[in-house]
Structures are given as structure tokens and as C-alpha cells.
Amino acid sequence: MSDLWVALCLVAVLEGLLLFVAPGGWKRAAAQIMMLPERQIRIIGGVVLGIGLVALYLVRNGGG
């Protein structure tokens, strides 16, 4: 369970870092995402989710 909290904290750190370092780029990206159809956003989210799960599996199991 503590691994989950560590992961959530790292997500917050990375998102905060992005907003701190490049607020203009973040705003432009958010505006572009708003123009995409929901189906396309869902597909992108699913792909990112899948990549994250595979990466987590590889990290937790020594990469091979």
C-alpha cells in the first residue's frame, strides 16, 4: 500500500514540475486536448494506461 502512495506522490511531483517549468506549454496542450473528440481522448488514455501497466510490470519484475 505504501508503494501506491509513493506512486501517487511522484505523479503529483511530476505534474507540478510540468506546471512550474512550462505553464504556457501546458495551457496550449490542454487547449488542444479540449478540441479532440472524446473517443480520441479515450484511445490516447487507454494507450498511455497500457504503456504504464507494461512499464510497471517490467520495473517490478526486473525487466525480463
C-alpha positions in Angstrom: 0.0 0.0 0.0 2.9 2.4 0.7 4.0 1.8 -2.9 0.7 3.2 -4.1 1.2 6.4 -2.0 4.7 6.7 -3.3 3.5 6.4 -6.9 0.7 9.0 -6.3 3.2 11.4 -4.7 5.5 11.0 -7.7 2.6 11.7 -10.1 1.9 14.9 -8.1 5.6 15.9 -8.2 5.9 15.4 -12.0 2.6 17.2 -12.8 3.6 20.1 -10.5 7.1 20.2 -12.1 5.5 20.4 -15.6 3.2 23.2 -14.5 6.1 25.1 -12.8 8.6 24.7 -15.6 6.3 25.2 -18.7 2.9 26.7 -17.8 2.4 28.1 -21.3 3.1 24.7 -22.9 0.7 23.1 -20.5 -2.0 25.6 -21.3 -1.5 25.0 -25.1 -1.6 21.3 -24.7 -4.8 21.5 -22.6 -6.4 23.7 -25.2 -5.5 21.2 -28.0 -6.9 18.3 -25.9 -10.2 20.2 -25.5 -10.6 20.3 -29.2 -10.3 16.5 -29.6 -13.3 14.2 -29.7 -13.9 12.2 -26.6 -13.3 8.9 -28.4 -9.8 10.0 -29.4 -9.1 11.1 -25.8 -10.2 7.7 -24.6 -8.0 5.9 -27.1 -5.0 8.0 -26.0 -5.8 7.4 -22.4 -6.0 3.7 -23.0 -2.7 3.6 -24.8 -1.0 5.6 -22.0 -2.6 3.3 -19.4 -1.4 0.2 -21.3 2.1 1.6 -21.6 2.1 2.4 -17.9 1.0 -1.1 -16.9 3.6 -2.7 -19.1 6.3 -0.4 -17.7 5.2 -1.1 -14.1 5.3 -4.9 -14.8 8.8 -4.6 -16.2 10.1 -2.5 -13.3 8.5 -4.7 -10.7 9.8 -7.9 -12.3 13.4 -6.8 -13.1 12.8 -6.1 -16.8 13.0 -9.6 -18.0 
